[in-house]
Amino acid sequence: MASPKNKKSKMRKRQRVAQLEKPILATTGTCPECGAVKQSHRACPKCGMYNGRKVVAAAE
């Protein structure tokens, strides 16, 4: 089994861990039907439309 030749510094280790803990920010756009702000590739939370068709019941 391979062993590390050199010790990883605290900074290098912490930088790697910090990248894993970053939140993934979703890109947003507008719904073509109602104009509400929605996440890309998701059904609109206001009207329930996705790709030109109704897929979920609208949240009142």
N, C-alpha and C positions, 0 to 999 in steps of 0.2 A: 504494500500500500504506500502511496506517495505521501511524503511529509513536506510541509512548507520549509523552504530554505532560509527565508528571512521572516522576521516578525512584522506583522501589519501594524502600522502606526495607528494611534487612536483616531487621528483625523481622517485617515483613509477609511477606517472601519465605520466611523460616524457618518461620513459622506455617503457611503453605500446604503446605510440604514435609512438615512434621511430621504433618499430617492424612493425607497419602498413605501415610506409613510406619506408621501405627497398625495393629496386627493386628486383624483382624475376629474378634471373639469370638463363637463359635457358641453358640447357646442350647442348653441341655441339658434333658433330661427323663428319665423312667424308662420302661423297656420294660414294656408291660402284660402280657407273657407271663412274663418271668423276673424283672422288677424291677431289672434292671441299668441303670446310667446310660448314656444314649446321646444322640447329637446329634439334633436335630429333623430330620425329613424324611430320615433315613438308616436303613438296616437296622441292627438290633441286632448289635453285634460278638460278643456272647456266644452268643445263640441263633439268629441269622440271620433273625429274623422282621421283616416290615414290613407294616403295614396288615392284620394278621391272617392272613398267609400266609407260608410259607417261601420266601425268595428267594435266600439264599446258604447255603453249607455253614457250619456252626457252627465257630468257631475253638476247638480243644481246648486 
